[in-house]
Amino acid sequence: MAKPIVDEKKCTGCGTCVDICPMQVFELDKTKKKSTVKKPGDCIGCRACEVQCPQGAIKVED
């Protein structure tokens, strides 16, 4: 099962992952101004978030 992980040190909160994810796995944490994984069980492992993140802050583990 695919598991998306956000590296908070690299994440700038740009929202690319929120926009690109077809399963709406991510959301922006307004307090931290970072992306978070809100529905990890819904990840289908397409890796669009990993490829499109401009900061390289997302990894999808199998």
C-alpha positions as CSV (number, residue, x, y, z in Angstrom):
1,M,0.0,0.0,0.0
2,A,1.4,3.4,-1.0
3,K,2.2,5.8,1.8
4,P,2.8,9.5,1.0
5,I,5.2,11.3,3.4
6,V,5.8,15.1,3.5
7,D,9.2,16.4,4.6
8,E,8.1,19.5,6.6
9,K,11.7,20.9,6.4
10,K,11.4,21.1,2.6
11,C,7.7,21.9,2.2
12,T,6.9,25.5,1.4
13,G,3.1,25.1,1.5
14,C,2.7,26.0,-2.2
15,G,-0.3,23.7,-2.5
16,T,0.9,21.9,-5.6
17,C,0.2,18.5,-4.0
18,V,-3.3,19.5,-3.0
19,D,-4.1,20.6,-6.5
20,I,-2.5,17.7,-8.3
21,C,-3.6,14.7,-6.2
22,P,-6.6,12.9,-7.8
23,M,-7.6,11.3,-4.5
24,Q,-7.4,14.5,-2.4
25,V,-4.9,13.0,0.0
26,F,-3.3,16.3,1.0
27,E,-4.4,19.5,2.7
28,L,-2.7,22.7,3.7
29,D,-2.2,23.1,7.5
30,K,-3.1,26.8,7.9
31,T,-1.2,27.0,11.2
32,K,2.1,25.5,10.0
33,K,1.7,26.7,6.5
34,K,2.7,23.3,5.3
35,S,1.1,20.4,3.4
36,T,-0.1,17.5,5.4
37,V,-1.3,14.0,4.5
38,K,-5.0,14.0,5.6
39,K,-6.1,10.7,4.0
40,P,-3.1,8.4,3.6
41,G,-5.3,5.3,3.1
42,D,-6.8,6.9,-0.1
43,C,-3.4,7.2,-1.8
44,I,-3.3,5.1,-5.0
45,G,0.5,5.4,-5.5
46,C,0.3,7.4,-8.7
47,R,3.3,9.5,-7.5
48,A,2.0,12.7,-9.2
49,C,2.6,14.6,-5.9
50,E,6.2,13.3,-5.7
51,V,6.9,14.2,-9.3
52,Q,5.2,17.6,-9.3
53,C,6.4,19.0,-5.9
54,P,8.8,21.8,-6.8
55,Q,10.7,21.4,-3.5
56,G,11.0,17.6,-3.6
57,A,9.3,17.5,-0.3
58,I,7.1,14.4,-0.9
59,K,8.0,10.8,-1.1
60,V,5.7,7.9,-1.8
61,E,6.7,4.7,-0.1
62,D,5.4,1.3,-1.1
